[in-house]
Amino acid sequence: MSESKKIKTALISVYHKDGLDTIISRLHEEGVQFLSTGGTRQFIESLGYPCQAVEDLTSYPSILGGRVKTLHPKIFGGILCRRALEQDRQQTIQYGIPEIDLVIVDLYPFEDTVASGADTQAIIEKIDIGGISLIRAAAKNFNDVVIVASKHQYKPLLDILTQHGAQTTLDERRWFARQAFGVSSHYDSAIWQWFDGGEGSAFRYAMDEAHPLRYGENPHQKANFYGRLEDMFEQLNGKEISYNNLLDIEAALDLIDEFDAQPTFAIIKHNNPCGLASRSTLLDAWKDALAGDPVSAFGGVLATNQKIDLATAEEINKIFFEVIVAPDYDVEALEVLRQKKNRIILARKNGKTSNLKFRSMLGGVLAQDKDTHTETREDLKQVTTLAPTEQEVEDLLFANKIVKHCKSNAIVLARGKQLLAAGVGQTSRVDALKHAIEKAKGFGFQLEGAVMASDAFFPFPDCVEIAGNEGVKAVIQPGGSIKDELSFQYCNEHGIAMVVTGFRHFKH
């Protein structure tokens, strides 16, 4: 049995016809016969090529409003017939079943229909039946049949037709079959997720387009990114984005998206904020963000909520950094930032991210909703006699947004909408605070009048005592410790204002 197979008959029934005309022309030149339905048959005939209607072969019209068109033994027999099996060949002759060597089919746009906000009935009608069945049948019989299950496979098919004519090797047919089952598994996962309605009754997630990365967290680890970065960014400069870059980019975007009222700049290193400031101008926001930790900023990831102007770009260009992400860039600013050829420059798009966060765990999957809650003034409960001033309230909310995105245990010290220092990833909250104080002083900040934010409650009053001795005047924390009253009492006795939110924000 030769692994090279000639394409003699093609069944074509597609929703997306862009680029199909060139393929049809090449197939016709190779003497391939066409079999099709409805709109696709009309499209083929409009190109000037003969095409047999499926209903003429099956003697059944399209019925039930188009729900049943290709579901017939003469179609599926022609696809599933094993050419090397004499019994199969005799049955196709007995029942007048033509062999079908190529199937080009795609699926109704179910996900697009859901995303459009369509009603239930419209969504249900976009659950493909015939198409998915044709894909599975042709992919199963890849030994004899070529399956093209998406417009994304039009080009590979056209390349084969151009180079070798209407014939394929077993390896080529197997490749198309693998792509086809990828299409069908993604499609079924999307349908299941819609029916599940976010209940999380099972874990099914399918992402197309694997992007091999140079390596994972370490050079000896293999890594891929599954998804569509092009929906999220336009890369304007730089080398290939790495695994660790992606981790920092996500951390930077999650953080910067907390700030929209003022120009804000954030600097991320190892998934934690090491500098952040909100100011009336972007240039000032950059300078004060950098002042928070100019050492850690080296080689970091930068993110802002504003268009980068020339003056800001010139200041940024003075330090080495890996990645910058912004909504847009002035032409002159982009020219400055592009002076380093490996520097990754990303312009954000409006691509949506999933609200589900998950990771592999103990041979299974740990999944949870994304932490999208951001505390507002209405969430603050004053628990001390002394109330925070208006400026302190603004700084408390500012610091609380930052500590939400720091790895636990975490403490943030801030003043005047500037991150003075963060203590992150410590095994005790006291250690986190001491680390933050040491960093702030090391970069020349005085803590008198600063505020403190904690990502979890204080089981003892030791942290407020240490912070108070350094001049901290206001504290925000979730509350909920059985010893909350001890912290409240200490603050009352030492003139410190404290508010609680009831929301913890652990980040591991």
N, C-alpha and C positions, 0 to 999 in steps of 0.2 A: 504493500500500500504506500503510494507516494504521499509525502506530507504536503506537497504543493497541490492546491485545489483551485480549479477554474471556477470563476463566478459566471453562471449562465443565466440565473433568474434572481431578481432582487425585489423584495417586498419593502416598499417605502411608505411610511405613514407618520408624518411628523407635525408637530406644532410650530417649531421654529424652522423657517425655510431659508434664512439668511445663509448664503454660501453653498446651498444645496444645488444650485443650477450648474456650477462647474463640475460637481461630482456626477450629476446626471449626464452631462455632456460627455464626460470621459467614459462612463459606463456604456453609453449608447455607441460610442466609437468602437468599443470592444465587443459589440454585439450582444450585450446583456439585455434580457427582456424585463419589462417593468410590470409590477403588480401593485395596485394601490387602492386607497379609499378616498372618497369625498374630495376635500379641498386639495389634498396632495396630488391626487390623480389629475385634477383640473390644472394644477401648477405644472405638472410634467407635460401634459398635453399643450399647455400654453407655450412651452419651449419648443414645440414642434415634434415631440417624440411620442410614439404610440405607447399606450399603457392599458393593460387589462384591469377592469374593475374587479375588486374582490367579490362583489355580489354576483358577478357573472360566473365566477369560478365556483362559488358555494351554492348558487341558486337561492340565496337568502338575501334580502335587502338589509340595509342598516335599520335596526329596530329599537324600540324603547327610547326614542329621542337620542339615538346615537350611542346608547350605552353598550349595545352589542353590534359589532361590525366585523371583527376578525376572529371571534371565538367560534371556530369551526374545525372539524377534523381535517378538511382539505388544506387548511392553512397550517395548523399545528403538526399535522402529519408530514407536510412538506418540509417543515423545519426540523422536526425531531427524527426523521428517518435516518437510520444509520446506514450509510452508503455501502459499507463493507459487509453488512449482514444481509444474506440472501433472503431471509424471511421478511425483513422490512421492505426490501426492494420489490418482492412479489406482491406484498399488500398494497404498496403505492400504485403498482400497475393495475391490480384488481379493482381498486376503488377510484382510479383516475386522479391520483394525487401527484401534482408536479413537485419536483424537488426545488426547494428554495435555498439558495446558497449565500445570500446576503440579506440581512434585515437591518434597515435603517429606521429607527423609531425613537421617539422621545416621549416624555411624560407631561401630562397637564401641569401647569404651574401652580401646584398646591401651596407651596410656601409663599409665593408672591400674593396669592389670593388671600391667605390668612393675614399677611402683613398689610394688605389694603384695607382691612377692616370689614370685609364682606360678611354677609349674614351666613348663618349655618348652612342653609340649603345650597348657596353658591359654593361654599367650601366643600361640601360633600360631593357636588358634581365635579369637582376637580380632583377627586380620588380616582386615579387611572386604574382601569381593570384590564382592558385589552392590551394596552402598552406594556404594562408590567409583566403580563403573561408572555408576550412575545419576547421580551428581553430575557426572561428566565429560560424560556425554551431554547432560544438561539444560543445563549451562553452555555447552557448545559451541553448542547451538541456542538461545542467549539471544534471538535475534531473535524467536522465537515462544513460548518457554517460560520460566517463572519457576522458579528453583532456590533452595530454602532448605536449606542444607547443615549447619546447626548450630542449636541452641537459641538461640544468641546472635543469630540473625536472625529469631526469632519476633516480637519487638516491631516491627521495621521493617515486616514483612509485615502485622501487625495494624494498624499505623498507616495503611497504604495501604488496607486493607479498610475501615477505619472512615471514612476521608476520601473515598475514591473508589469504593468498592464493589469487586467482583471484576474489576478491570481494571488493567492496568499499562502504563506507557510504556516505550519502548525504553531510555531512560536508566535507569529503575528496574531493568529486567531485566538490563541490562549491569552495574549495580552489584552485584546479587545474584550474577551470574556471576563477577565479580572476587572477591567474598567466598568463593565456592565453591572456586575454584582455590587460594585461600589456605588453605582447610581441607584440600584434598587434598594440597597440597605439604607442609604441616606434618605431616600424617599419614604420608606416605611417608618424610619425613626421619626421623621417630621410628622407623619400622620399620627403615630402613637403619642407623640408629645402633645399634639393638639387635643386628642381625646383625653389624655391624662390631665390636662388642664393645670399643670404645675403641682399636682399632688405628690409627685415623687414616689409613686407606688412601685416603680422599678427604675433602673438606670439604663437608659439607651441614648447614646449620643454619637452622631456620625459627622465627621468633618472631612471634606474633600481636600485635595491639593496639598500633599505633603511637601514641605520645604526643608530639605536637608540642611542642617547647620554645620558650621565648621567642626564643632564639638559641643558637648554639653557643659555642665558646670565646671568640669575639668577636662583637660585635653584627651584623657583616655576614655571618655564617655561619648558614645554615639548619641545624637539628638536630632529630632525633627520638630518643625512647627507645623501644626495642622490648622489651617484657617486661611483667611484672606486679608493679609496686611494691607493690600492695596485699597481695601474698603475703609481702612482706618487712617492711612497716611499716603502722602506722595513723598517719596524719597528724592530729595533735591541734590544730595551730595553724599559722598562717603562710601566706605567699604560695606561689606555684607553685615547685616545685623546679627549679632551672636545671641546665644541662649541667655547669657547673663545680661546683655543689653536689654533683651525683651523683658526680663524680670524687673529691671530698674525702670524701663519705660512705663510698664503698667503701674508700678508704684507711684511714679511721677504724675501720671495722668489721674489716677484715683485721688491723689492729694490736690493737685491744682484745680480739679473740678469742684472742690469745696469752696473756691473763691471766685466770685464773679463781679462783685461790686466795685473793686478797685484794681488797678494794674498790680499784678502779683507775680513774683518770681520764686521758683522753688528749685533747690539743688538736692539731688538724691544720690546717695552712695550706699551700695549694698542694701537696697530696698528701704532705707530709712532716710528721712529728711535731715540734712545737716545744715541747711540754710533756707530761710523763707522770710519774705517781707512783703507787705502791701503798702504802696505809696501812691501819691498823686501822679507821678510819672513813672514810666517803665524803667528809665535809667536809674532813678533813685531806688526803686524796688530791687534792681539787680545789685547795686552797690551795697545795700543793707542786708540783702540775702547772703551775699558773699562774705560780709563782715562777720556773720554768725559762725563761720568755720572755714576760713580760706584754705586751711590745710586739707581737710576732707574733700573740699570742692575739686581738688586736683583729680582729673580722670573721672569726674562724675557725670550724671545725666541732668540736664537743665530743662525746665518746663515753665512756660508762661501762658497766661490767658489773653495776651495782647499781641498785636502785630509788632514784629521786631523792626525798630528804626535804626538809622545809621549810627547815631550817637551810642545807643545801647550796644549795637554789634561791635563797635570799636572797643568798648570796654570789655565785653565778653571775650573778644579775641586775644586779650592779654594773658589769658590762662589756658591751660590744656584741659580739655574736656572731651568726653567720648561722643555724646549725643545731645542735640538740642531739639526740642519739640515746641512749636508755636502754631497759632492759627494761620499766620502768613508772615511774609518778610518783604520789606521794601527792597527794590532792585539793588540799591547801593549797599544795603545791609547784607544781602545775600552774597554780593561780590566779596565783601570783607570776610564773611564766615567761610567762604569756599577757598580761602587761601590755604587751608589745611586739607589736602586731598582725601585723607582718610576720615575726616570728621563727618559723622552722620548727621545730616540735617533733614528733619521731617516736618512737613506741613500737614496739620491735622485735617481730616475730613469729618463728615457727620456719621460715620459708620457706628452701628450700635453694637454694644457688647452684651453678653449674656448676664442675666441676674443670678445665674447659678455658678457657684464656686465649687470646684471639686479637685480631689487629688487621690492618687492611688494609696491604699493603706491596707496592710496585712492581707494581701491577696484580694482585696476588695476595693471599693470606692467610697470615700468619705465626701459627702455633698452637703452644701448648705446654701441658703440665700445669701446674696451679697449684702454687706452691711451698708445700706444706703441711708441710714438715719443720720441726720445732722442736727444737733441740738440748737434751738433758738432761745430767745429770751423767755418765751413761754414755758420752756422746759426747766428753767432754773428755779430752784427752791432755796430761798434764804434760810439758813439754819443757825445763824449767829445773830447776836444783838446788833452788831455793826453791819450795815449794808454796804456792798461794794459801790464805788462811785460809778458814774456813767462811763468814764474812760476805762475803769477796771472791768466793767461788764463787757465792753468791746474786746478788751484784751483776753478776758477769760474765754469768751466764745472763740476767739482767734486761736488761742493756745489749745483749746479742746479739739478743734478741727485737726490740728497737727498731731496731737497725741493719739488720736484715732488711727493714724497711719504709721505709728511707731511700733516696733516689735516689743512685746511685753517681756519683763516688766518695764514700764515706760513712765518717765516724768518729763514734762516740757516746762521750761522757764521762758517767759516772754514779756515784752513791754513795748508799748507804742506800736503794736502790730508788726513786731519784729521778733523772730526766733532768736533768743539769746543763747540757748543751749538745750539739747535733749539728751537724757540718759536713757539708753535703749537696750533691750535684750539682756537685762540683768536678772540674776536669780533671786534678788530681793529688791523691794521698792526703795529701801534705804540706800542700797548700792546705786540704784538708778539715779536717785536724787544727788548723792555725793558726786557721781560722775558728771552730772549736768552742772553742778556748782563749780567743779574743778575746771570744766571746759569753758564756762562763761567767764570766769576770772582769768583764765589763761589767754583769752582773746580781748581782755581789757574791759569787760562789762562789769559795772557795779549793779548789784541786785536790789538796791533800795527802790521800793516802789514797783518791783516786778510782780507778776502773777505766776502761779504754779498750776499745772493741769496734770492729773493722774488718770491713767486708763482704767484703773480699778480702785476700789475703796481702800482706806487705810485701816488695817486691823489694829493699829496702835497709833497714838498721837506723835510718835517719834519723827515722822516726816514733816509734819507741820511745825514741830518745834525746831528742827534743823533749818527749815526754810525761813521761819520767822526770825531766827537769829541772824540770817543773812539779809533781812530787810524785805522779804516777800510780804505783801500786804493783802493779797486776796488769793483764794484757792478754789478750784473747781474739781469735783470728783463725783463718781457715781453714787456714793453712799451705799448703805446696806450692810455694813459690818455690825456685829452685835456690840461692838465697842465704839460705835459712832459718837456716842455722847462724850467720851473722853476727848476726842478730837475737837468736838464743838466747844467743850468747856475750855480747852487750852486756848482756842482762838478767841473766845470771849474775854479771857483773862489777859490776853496779850495784844488786843486790838487788831485782830486779823479777821477779815470778812471771808465767809465760806458759803458756797452754794453747792447743792447736789443736784444731779440730773436723773438718777435712776437708770442710766444707760451705761453699761460697760462696753469697752471697745478693745478687747484683747486681739492682738495680731501676732500670730506665731510665724 
